[in-house]
Amino acid sequence: MDILVCVKQVPDTAEIKIDRETNRLIRDGVPSILNPFDANALEAAVQLKEANGGTVTVLTMGPEQAKSMLKECISLGADKAVLVSDRVFGGSDTLATSYILANAIKKLGKFDLILCGKQAIDGDTGQVGPEIAEHLGVAQLTFVAKIDIKGDTITVNRELDEGYEVVEAKFPAVVTVVKSINTPRYPSIKSKMAANRAKIDVITAADLPEINLEKIGLKGSPTRVKKTFTPPKRESGIRICEETGSAAALKLVEKLVAAKLV
Amino acid sequence: MNIADYKNVWVYIEHAYGETKNVGLELLNQARVLADANQEKVVAVVIGKEIDTVVKSAIAYGAEEVLLVEGDEYKDYTTDAYTNAMVKLVEKYKPSVLLIGASNNGRDLGPRVAARLKTGLTADCTGLAVSEETKDVAWTRPAFGGNLMATIFCSDTRPQMGTVRPGVFKKAEPDTGRTAPITKEEIHTPAETILTKVVDLIKAVSDSGVKIEEADIIVSGGRGMGKPENFALLKELANLLGGAVGASRAAVDAGWMSPLQQVGQTGKTVSPKIYFACGISGAIQHLAGMSASDVIVAINKDPEAPIFDAADYGIVADLFEVVPVLIEEIKKIKAK
């Protein structure tokens, strides 16, 4: 089976700090990482390849520097990596991004499965996966915690409020995965060295002649960010420090009752 | 596209396994605010099979009109059938705004519908307002793990779409005496275009039966719980308060709790009335999932734990001393 994994290079949001004076994100020195949920998608793809044979291709859209992340993906088991990169793609929202990626996927060939993380940790939208599925006109299975393959049928467990919904579909399908699906492996020194020598294919707008330039970049993006701001800091709360835990509990109950919360 | 043709604020009323989700009812209330700003109507969209109770709830909670699509193919939620029904409704009636709850199925449906309609969708919003200047919806949402808020507009395409985080807006008081016109649309989705099939549900709700995303009160435990058996204490407190038990990533990674109970960027995003964080340090990813709670109570031995920066009530103490007393005291209050 041939699997494509969509990945994104993101700033490690756990390392982002806010400059309290200017209220801006401090991004300097924040490492760029493979989006953690995409690492789960890649691991799922590599496990499926190991069990069923086939190929794993990783695809990303981004600047030249995303190549380092693609090499990491190769060290983690991908056979091939493709970077979609062009200035005209800049400023794309999820609809435009998914349109570009869907066109790149069509150019790369036929895939049985397209795996994505449930969302990227910078934008946190979770929209690109389903929107790719729509552009390609294929089945989508989102928030997936388990994948079973039998022939050309995929059966998954989807995370819902009520529990895990078991859903099946025929290939091809877009699948977005949650963290609990697996634990991504670490690369070996050998696989890292081999990945360093790997060639990364680059797709530019010129390689996608069928793309409608009106549908990409800022111009092709129906949503526009008008304003960003740091969230108002929660007013500092009440600190309860007592000699014993039970005294603190009594004090808390007193406060909760006074605030009519209990 | 003539934007002036698009009118009214639609709310998708999600239901699953016979129950109406709170988030749709919450959105009816906020939709009222958006609709009033442009002298428009609040319209509920209900898709399913045998869904009279869902329609009744929508009307009781503020829908002025109901658009109903019923059929065997809508018995289970499937992306393809529900997208087809929603897109056909939008094409016929042309709403200005479409609100969808940011549940997992809402976040499955929203992007598929938006991509088919070639319109903008803003994900997981926590703020909805109308711009005084343009009369467009100002969608506000967290990004970068909650480090940054962004306000987004979709000015040139319709409908303006957003998924909205459960629990952020409050439901109106229901009025079961209200009436509203119900328009039933015959929209059929051919079986061969429905590419997925629901075959089973493996139920995994908390002991109290309260789902974490719908709970008014959540009692969560983290690494400080020490071992899985200790979660019984949190369950007792949650049951007493009619709430649900949650967990931090550390507790889930340790195998103490199901990933379905996980609160945070990796798991569920919640905004209950009270969130108890017990033995949770408060990593940014956890805060991203619960900082919109009305009241946060943190219990942790470590006075330096970042959870205290987010807490309304911070108790620096051993949770195993605090929680049992808390349970006893609340029992006493309940007995009164």
Chai-1 contact restraints between the chains, C-beta under 6 A:
chainA,res_idxA,chainB,res_idxB,connection_type,confidence,min_distance_angstrom,max_distance_angstrom,comment,restraint_id
A,T13,B,F144,contact,1.0,0.0,6.0,A-B,restraint_1
A,T13,B,G145,contact,1.0,0.0,6.0,A-B,restraint_2
A,A14,B,I284,contact,1.0,0.0,6.0,A-B,restraint_3
A,I16,B,F144,contact,1.0,0.0,6.0,A-B,restraint_4
A,I16,B,N147,contact,1.0,0.0,6.0,A-B,restraint_5
A,L25,B,L148,contact,1.0,0.0,6.0,A-B,restraint_6
A,D122,B,F144,contact,1.0,0.0,6.0,A-B,restraint_7
A,G123,B,A143,contact,1.0,0.0,6.0,A-B,restraint_8
A,D124,B,A143,contact,1.0,0.0,6.0,A-B,restraint_9
A,T125,B,A123,contact,1.0,0.0,6.0,A-B,restraint_10
A,G126,B,R107,contact,1.0,0.0,6.0,A-B,restraint_11
A,Q127,B,P111,contact,1.0,0.0,6.0,A-B,restraint_12
A,Q127,B,A123,contact,1.0,0.0,6.0,A-B,restraint_13
A,P130,B,P111,contact,1.0,0.0,6.0,A-B,restraint_14
A,P130,B,R112,contact,1.0,0.0,6.0,A-B,restraint_15
A,E131,B,P111,contact,1.0,0.0,6.0,A-B,restraint_16
A,E131,B,A115,contact,1.0,0.0,6.0,A-B,restraint_17
A,E134,B,R112,contact,1.0,0.0,6.0,A-B,restraint_18
A,E134,B,A115,contact,1.0,0.0,6.0,A-B,restraint_19
A,E134,B,R116,contact,1.0,0.0,6.0,A-B,restraint_20
A,A139,B,L195,contact,1.0,0.0,6.0,A-B,restraint_21
A,A139,B,T196,contact,1.0,0.0,6.0,A-B,restraint_22
A,Q140,B,T79,contact,1.0,0.0,6.0,A-B,restraint_23
A,T142,B,D108,contact,1.0,0.0,6.0,A-B,restraint_24
A,F143,B,N104,contact,1.0,0.0,6.0,A-B,restraint_25
A,L160,B,N104,contact,1.0,0.0,6.0,A-B,restraint_26
A,D161,B,K211,contact,1.0,0.0,6.0,A-B,restraint_27
A,D161,B,E213,contact,1.0,0.0,6.0,A-B,restraint_28
A,E162,B,A16,contact,1.0,0.0,6.0,A-B,restraint_29
A,E162,B,Y17,contact,1.0,0.0,6.0,A-B,restraint_30
A,G163,B,L201,contact,1.0,0.0,6.0,A-B,restraint_31
A,G163,B,I202,contact,1.0,0.0,6.0,A-B,restraint_32
A,G163,B,K203,contact,1.0,0.0,6.0,A-B,restraint_33
A,G163,B,A204,contact,1.0,0.0,6.0,A-B,restraint_34
A,Y164,B,I202,contact,1.0,0.0,6.0,A-B,restraint_35
A,E165,B,L201,contact,1.0,0.0,6.0,A-B,restraint_36
A,V166,B,V199,contact,1.0,0.0,6.0,A-B,restraint_37
A,V166,B,D200,contact,1.0,0.0,6.0,A-B,restraint_38
A,V167,B,T196,contact,1.0,0.0,6.0,A-B,restraint_39
A,V167,B,V198,contact,1.0,0.0,6.0,A-B,restraint_40
A,E168,B,K197,contact,1.0,0.0,6.0,A-B,restraint_41
A,E168,B,V199,contact,1.0,0.0,6.0,A-B,restraint_42
A,A169,B,L195,contact,1.0,0.0,6.0,A-B,restraint_43
A,A169,B,T196,contact,1.0,0.0,6.0,A-B,restraint_44
A,K179,B,T266,contact,1.0,0.0,6.0,A-B,restraint_45
A,S180,B,P259,contact,1.0,0.0,6.0,A-B,restraint_46
A,P222,B,T119,contact,1.0,0.0,6.0,A-B,restraint_47
A,P222,B,G120,contact,1.0,0.0,6.0,A-B,restraint_48
A,P222,B,C154,contact,1.0,0.0,6.0,A-B,restraint_49
A,P222,B,T157,contact,1.0,0.0,6.0,A-B,restraint_50
A,T223,B,G120,contact,1.0,0.0,6.0,A-B,restraint_51
A,T223,B,I152,contact,1.0,0.0,6.0,A-B,restraint_52
A,T223,B,C154,contact,1.0,0.0,6.0,A-B,restraint_53
A,R224,B,F153,contact,1.0,0.0,6.0,A-B,restraint_54
A,V225,B,A150,contact,1.0,0.0,6.0,A-B,restraint_55
A,V225,B,I152,contact,1.0,0.0,6.0,A-B,restraint_56
A,K226,B,T151,contact,1.0,0.0,6.0,A-B,restraint_57
A,K226,B,F153,contact,1.0,0.0,6.0,A-B,restraint_58
A,K227,B,T151,contact,1.0,0.0,6.0,A-B,restraint_59
A,T228,B,L148,contact,1.0,0.0,6.0,A-B,restraint_60
A,T228,B,A150,contact,1.0,0.0,6.0,A-B,restraint_61
A,F229,B,M149,contact,1.0,0.0,6.0,A-B,restraint_62
A,P231,B,M149,contact,1.0,0.0,6.0,A-B,restraint_63
A,R234,B,A310,contact,1.0,0.0,6.0,A-B,restraint_64
A,G237,B,A311,contact,1.0,0.0,6.0,A-B,restraint_65
A,G237,B,D312,contact,1.0,0.0,6.0,A-B,restraint_66
A,G237,B,Y313,contact,1.0,0.0,6.0,A-B,restraint_67
A,G237,B,G314,contact,1.0,0.0,6.0,A-B,restraint_68
A,I238,B,Y313,contact,1.0,0.0,6.0,A-B,restraint_69
A,R239,B,G314,contact,1.0,0.0,6.0,A-B,restraint_70
A,I240,B,I315,contact,1.0,0.0,6.0,A-B,restraint_71
A,C241,B,V316,contact,1.0,0.0,6.0,A-B,restraint_72
A,G245,B,A317,contact,1.0,0.0,6.0,A-B,restraint_73
A,G245,B,D318,contact,1.0,0.0,6.0,A-B,restraint_74
A,G245,B,E321,contact,1.0,0.0,6.0,A-B,restraint_75
A,G245,B,V322,contact,1.0,0.0,6.0,A-B,restraint_76
A,S246,B,E321,contact,1.0,0.0,6.0,A-B,restraint_77
A,S246,B,V325,contact,1.0,0.0,6.0,A-B,restraint_78
A,A248,B,I315,contact,1.0,0.0,6.0,A-B,restraint_79
A,A248,B,A317,contact,1.0,0.0,6.0,A-B,restraint_80
A,A248,B,V322,contact,1.0,0.0,6.0,A-B,restraint_81
A,A249,B,V322,contact,1.0,0.0,6.0,A-B,restraint_82
A,A249,B,V325,contact,1.0,0.0,6.0,A-B,restraint_83
A,A249,B,L326,contact,1.0,0.0,6.0,A-B,restraint_84
A,L252,B,Y313,contact,1.0,0.0,6.0,A-B,restraint_85
A,L252,B,I315,contact,1.0,0.0,6.0,A-B,restraint_86
A,V253,B,E329,contact,1.0,0.0,6.0,A-B,restraint_87
A,L261,B,I274,contact,1.0,0.0,6.0,A-B,restraint_88
